[in-house]
Amino acid sequence: MNSSSEFLPRAELAFRPCRYSVNLVLVRIDDRLLHAQVALGWAGSLSPDLILIADDAMASDPSQARLLRMGLAPSVKLTIAGLQRAANIVKQRASDSGKCILLVRTPLQALQLLDAGLKIESINVGGMHFSEGKSKLLPYVYVDRRDMEVLEQIASRGVKLTALDVPGNPSYDLTKLLRKVRLEKD
């Protein structure tokens, strides 16, 4: 296994200490998790020491870490962990000086991290792509009723929600977009 990647099988999650410092520079909801926009655009712009993927399904698939690692600069470490373990990593190392990009697949996962006690000031919604039953907010953000409810719960906790696909493009206040959609539907 590549020494700059860390895959944590479920059985080891509670027993393996985190070696990385964690200072969240970006928390992002993206249904594709780690891909070129994140690896090149965001990581290139923010220069993180660590990309932490919080996803229970991906944490149980060791082949994913090897594939995802290929697209990252050698200086960026990759950790794939279940949601609870990812929350623990961030909480245990919150005062350290390294930079971390935290990726989740869905708004519900972001809410679960908040429920686990993470202090998150802002969340970037960068990719919630079309699927049946979802409505378009932006070319890269589609939501259904449940997504809207969860995003509104997140915003009600004082978390700033923005939509931005890549650094340098226009940023949108997602809370305002959600409010507009609610008004149109009511």
N, C-alpha and C positions, 0 to 999 in steps of 0.2 A: 504494500500500500504506500502511496506517496506520503512522505513525511509531512507535507504541508497541508494534507487533507486529514480530516478526522471524521470517521464514521462511527457512530455509537450504536451498536446493536441494543435492542430493548433490554436485554438481560444485564447489560453493563451500565445503563444510564445512571443508576443511583450510586454506582461505585467508582466512577471515573472522574477525577477532579479536572476542572477546566484549567488549561495552561495559558489562556489568552486573557489579556485585559479587554474590557468591554466598555466603551463609551459610545452610545448610540448616536450616529450621525445621520442615519436614515432608517426609518421603519417603513416598509413598502408592502402593499397588498398587490400581488401580481400572480395571476393564475398560472403563469409559466415559470414562476419562481426565478431561477437563474438562467439568463439567456444573454444575447449580445448587448441589448440595451442596458442591462444591469452590469454585466462584466466589463464592457468597454465604456459606456456612457457614464453611468453612476460611479462605478469603481474608479474610472479614469479621472472623474471630476473630484471625488471625495477622498481618494487615496486611503481606503480602509486597510487596517491590518487583518481584519477578519470579516468574512461574510458568514452569517449564521442563518441557516434555513431552519425554521421551526415548522415541521410538518410530520405528523405521526406516520403517515403512509410512506413518505420518502425515507424516513429514518429506519424503516424496516427493510430497505432494499440497498444492500451494499454496492451494487453495480452503479447506482446513481451517483455516488460520490466520485467515483473514478471518471465517469463521463463528464460531470459538471466541472471537475478540476481542470480539465483540458483547456477550458476557455478563460481561465484566470491567469493573471500575471503571477510569476513565481513568488513574489513578495506578499501575496494575499493568501491568508489561510482560509480554509473552508471547513465549517462544522455543520453537519446535518444532525439535528436532534429532534426528538418529540417535543410537543408544546411545553410540557411541564419542565423537562430538562433544559430547554432553551430559556425559559423564564428563570430557572435557577442560575444558569450561567450568567445572565445579565444581572440579576440581583446580587449575586455573590461578588461580581467584579465591577459593579457600577462606579466605584470611585477611581478606577484605574484610568490611565491616560490614553490607551489605544483607541482606535476608531473602529466601529462596527456598523455594518449594514445588516439589518435584521429583515428577513423576507418571510412573508406568510402568503398562503395561496388565496385565502378568503377573508371577508370581513369578520366572520364568526371566529376564525383563528385569532385575529387581532383582539377581538373582545375577550376571548379566553385568556390571552396573555395579560390583559388588563385585570381580569378576574383573579389571575394568579399573583397579582400584586405588582406588576411592572408599572413603573412611572414613565408614561409616554406622553410627550408634549404634542407631537404632531405625527400624522401618518400620511404618507404619499400613496394615493391610489393610482397605480401606473398601468395596470392591465387587468381588466375584468372583461373578457371578450364575449362575443355574442354566443348565446345558446338559446334554445327554445324557451319562450316565455319571458325573456329579458328585454328591457327597453333601453334604447340608446340615450345616454347622457352626453357622451363625447365619442369620437371615433374609436377610442380605446377603453371606454367604460360603459358597460351594459349592466343593468341591475334588474332584479325582480323585487317583488314586495318584501321578501325576507331580507335581501341585501339592504334595502332601504331602511328597514326597521333596525337592523344591526348597526348600520352606519350612523343612524340617528342616536342609538344608545351610546355609541362611542363618542359622538360629538357632545352628548349631554353630560359626559364626564369631563368636559373641558379640553378634549383632545382636538387640535386643529386638523381638519381634513382638507387636503389639497389633492388635485388631480394634475399630474404632470408625467408625461411619458418619458422624456429625456431632458437632461439639463440643457438650458438654453431655449427651450420651447416655452410658449405661454403657460402659466400656471393658473389653475381655476380653483376657486373656493367651492369645494364639493358640498359643503353645508348649504350654501345658497342655491346650488343646482338642485339638490334634493328638495329644498323648500319649494322651489319653482315647480318641480314635477308634482309634488303633493298638492299644490294649489290648482294645477291643471286637472288633476284627477278628481278633486273634490267638487 
